Amino acid sequence: MMNNASNLVLSFAFLSIISLSASSHTGFDFLQCLTRVSLNTESISQVVYTPSNSSYTSILRSTLQNLRFASSKTPKPLVIVTPVEESQIQTVVYCARKTNVQMRIRGTGHDFEGVSYVSQVPFVLLDMSNLRSIDVDPVAKTAWIQAGATLGEVYYAIDQKSKTLGFPAGVWSTVGATGLIGGGGYGILRRMYGLAADNVFDARMIDVNGRILDRKAMGEDLFWAIRGGGVSSFGVILSWKLKLVPVPKIMTIFEVVKTLEQNGTDIVHRWQTVAPELPKEVEIRVVAEAVKSDSPPDAIGTVLSESSRDHHNGKTVQFRIVGSFLGKIDKLLPIIDQCFPELGLKRENCNQVSYIQAVLTFSLLTPETPPEALLERESFKIPFKAKSDFVKQPISKQGLIGMWNLLLQAEPQTTNLILTSYGGEMDEISESSIPFPHRAGTLYMMYMRVLLSGDTNKALSWIRGLYSYLTPYTAPRTAYVNYNDFDLGVNNLHGSTSYEQASRWGKKYFKSNFDRLVKIKSKVDPTNFFRHEQSIPVIRC
């Protein structure tokens, strides 16, 4: 006989049917399953939301970072579950399988194509944001973090225990640690210590059968796959054990701003070959974007094609050359003076800070901002489309000028291009160490983004045009899985996807590691329960 809590959940589920389409009965079946299976029906009822619930919309939008997927036309989940206990996740996985409804897993919503919270077929959303405890052991130099933690929360927790330990992850504090590690994860420590996924000792996850597995229980193949191969293809991550790395008490951050008129093309051309060869302690990125200019047209015309002068009147390309050094200014300046004098780095371009202050700065805050600001989970939300590429050979000056021409065709401050230097430790880790393969031979990674605030078709045409333009300069084409891009190809919404079809995008993200990922996926999730538009496919013999 059902208790009152069970009846409450069923009544709640019954009311939710009103908001579901006739073809969405799976949502009701799923809710009924939760009620039957849950050990504590009152507890599960407190973390379940349907469209009829007043909190549904706010929960759905709470970590939706790309406003491209915030429209009323975007498909919404039948049910959202925000677990506070691991057993609730096991129940969700069981019921989603039992009722044959797709499940999407969301951390903090920094998902370029929305696969963690959007689906073209009926789905339930497992939102992990409530599970974000962090336990730092400064003596062992390790930390256990739950799956819903943001990078900012991780950095803050480490800083509270040690001023000389860090974790080599991303620069944006509101990014989810699990999603980042699942695709590799790079930041300001990449050239010294590699990726976030390179610095993980252990993990706990729930597999398709609802079992909780650690590294020993899952085996080395699956542990290899989830560190860079896209965790959402294999299960639900519960927590990670991180290896913390030493950082100095005082380090240096710097920024030099140049424009086309200030020899920007020559500086970027030189940067391509210098930055990957600098000592591991130094990392330099280039942020290029079109801005309004007070310079006369002829000045711009000296670096652009003759036919572009009138068209680009009033605009130029600005280059922000930003970076960091794991040491003091007095040691950095001689290195740059010797290796990269074209940059013209001066003492006034530099700032000595603690590691946590550097983290704050690169999260678009200031060194003086209290570290507690890293606990803020809200981010600057915009609608955008982004793409990525990896550059293996220096792009010629003429090729760079063509890129600047394309930047200048867009409205100022609606696009940007970020070039991130590799080399250092990234060259010394093999391509097969984890699924992330973009190692030795890669000069830098290229991230390109366009704001979708006006004419969306025009904006999409622009970024696809830039990507097409780069084809001869970046072949063979590769891409970063954390910057997922459906233009590369997608799986079938219904039924199986062939190896050949999935290889169109899979080989770009993972190169030859894709084959091993397919074998592991086929073994650990043979029914392909954990799936989305770019999940690793199952190959049946």
Secondary structure as UniProt FT lines:
FT   HELIX           4..16
FT   HELIX           17..19
FT   TURN            22..23
FT   HELIX           25..37
FT   HELIX           41..45
FT   TURN            46..47
FT   STRAND          48..49
FT   TURN            51..52
FT   TURN            54..55
FT   HELIX           56..62
FT   HELIX           67..69
FT   TURN            72..73
FT   STRAND          79..81
FT   HELIX           86..98
FT   TURN            99..100
FT   STRAND          102..106
FT   TURN            112..113
FT   TURN            115..117
FT   STRAND          123..127
FT   TURN            129..130
FT   STRAND          134..137
FT   TURN            138..141
FT   STRAND          142..146
FT   TURN            147..148
FT   HELIX           151..161
FT   STRAND          165..166
FT   TURN            173..174
FT   HELIX           177..183
FT   TURN            188..189
FT   HELIX           190..193
FT   HELIX           197..199
FT   STRAND          200..206
FT   TURN            208..209
FT   STRAND          212..213
FT   HELIX           215..218
FT   HELIX           220..226
FT   TURN            227..228
FT   HELIX           231..233
FT   STRAND          236..243
FT   STRAND          245..246
FT   STRAND          251..259
FT   HELIX           260..262
FT   HELIX           264..274
FT   HELIX           275..277
FT   TURN            280..281
FT   STRAND          282..292
FT   HELIX           297..301
FT   TURN            302..303
FT   HELIX           306..308
FT   TURN            309..314
FT   STRAND          315..325
FT   HELIX           329..339
FT   HELIX           341..343
FT   HELIX           347..349
FT   STRAND          350..353
FT   HELIX           355..362
FT   TURN            363..364
FT   TURN            367..368
FT   HELIX           371..375
FT   STRAND          384..391
FT   HELIX           397..409
FT   TURN            412..413
FT   STRAND          415..421
FT   HELIX           425..428
FT   TURN            431..432
FT   TURN            440..441
FT   STRAND          444..451
FT   HELIX           456..469
FT   HELIX           471..474
FT   HELIX           481..483
FT   HELIX           486..488
FT   HELIX           499..510
FT   TURN            511..512
FT   HELIX           513..524
FT   TURN            526..527
FT   TURN            533..534
//
